[in-house]
């Protein structure tokens, strides 16, 4: 059964639908508008992919009035991680696009906050020269399983010499 889960309310709130059935957020807003409600400027959206099946979960999403920093993004991520862990989901990798707040979040999670990544100038092999351990212990997993952090390969910049 495909269900929608509300992070704030802590429970199941509906059923999911196929990709072709998903309306645009503007359509949802237009149907659900209540007097006095304001449109949000930004939406922070999470996509959770089940690596054992073809099922993806879109959400939760967080409406944000203004642009935000990586600390707010970290708060949203850790809130989602806590909720998913409470319901028995195991998170094994975090994949982000190359937005600066996302890169800062990955560095913060991996214990490298606000630092330039180390470079081993003595190393000839590029994979060793620019190596950084991009994983962290899941704070919500009693087993201490690590979560890998990665920039989406389609968003990486390739420089040719």
N, C-alpha and C positions, 0 to 999 in steps of 0.2 A: 504494500500500500504506500503511495506517495503522499506524504503529509507536509504541511507547512508549519514551522515552529516559530513561536514568538519569543525572542531572547529576553525582552523586558518583562513579559508576563510569565515566562518560564513554562510555557505549555504549548500544546498543539493548537493551531488556530484555523486550519483549513487543509485543503488538499492542493497538490501541485498539478500543473498541467503541462502538456507537451509544448515544445518551443514555438510551434506555429499557432498555438492558442494563447500565448502570452501577449497581452496588450501593452502598449507603451505606458510608461509611468504617468505621462500627461493624461492619458485616457482614464487611468485609475484615479488620479487626483480629481479630474473633472466629475467623476461619478461619486466620489466620496467626500467632496468638499462640504464643509460645514461653515456656517457664518462665523466670521471672526478668525478663520484659519488663514495663515500666511503660507505662501509657497516658500520652499527652502531654496537656498542658493546652490548648495552642493549636496551630493549623496555619496557617502562612502559605502561601496558595495563589495561584499565578499562572495566569492564563488568557491564552493567546496566540492572537490571532485573525489568520488569514490574510486580508488585504484583497483578494487576487486570487481567492479561492475561498470556498466555504462551510465550509471546514475550520477547526476550532478545536482547540487543544491545551491540555489541562488539565494543568498541572504545569510545572515541578517543584513539589513542595510540601515545606515544611520544618517538621518537628515542633519545637515550642519549649516548653520546660518552664515558663517564666514569661512574664509580659508583657514586651514588648521596646520599645526606643526606636527612633527613626528611623535611627540609625547602623547598627543590626543589619539593619533593613529595607533600607537602602542597600547593605549588604554582600551580602544575598541577591539584590537586583536586579542589581547589577553582576556577580555570579557568573553569573546567568542570561544577562545580556547578552553576556558573554564567551563562554559556551558556545554560544549561538544564533549569534553572529557566526562562531565557529569552524566551524560546520556550514553556513555560507552563507546564513543567514537575514538579512534586512535589516529592522531595527526602525525604524519611522518615527514612532510616537506611543506615549506612555505615558498610559494613562487610569486614574485612580484614583477611588475613592469619596472622600467628604469627611472621612474619619477624620483626626484631627489628625496622627498619625504619617505618613500618606500625604501630607498637605499639606506637612508639614515635609520629607519626602523630595523632593517636587517642587521645593520652594524650594532645597534643597541642590543638587540636580542642575543647576538653572538658575543657580547662582552667587549665590543670595540667602539664605544660611543664617542662620537665627535672627534675621531682620530683618522689620520691618513693611514691606509693599510700599509703594512710593512713591506719593504722591497729588499730582497737579498741580492745586493749588487755583485757579489762574488759568484753567483750562480749563472751558468751559461744557458741551462735548460729553462725556457720561459715558463713552463708549468711549475717549476720549483721556485723560480725567481719571484713570481707574484702570488705565491701560495698564501692563503689565509683560511683558517679553520672556520667554515661558515656553517656551524651547527651549534645547537644549544640544548640544554636539558629541559624537557617539558616540565614546567613548574606544577602542572596539574596531574602528572602521571606518577603514581607512587612507585612504579617500576624504574623510573628515571630514564625512560627511553628518550634518545635524542631526536630532535627535529632538525632536518637540514634546511638551510636557507639558500635560495637561488634566485638569480635574475632570470626572467623569461628569455630563453635563447633568441626569440624573434625580436626582442627589444635591445639586444646587446649590439654594441658598436664594434665593427671589425675594422682594424687598421692594417692596411697592407704596406709593407716596406718597399 
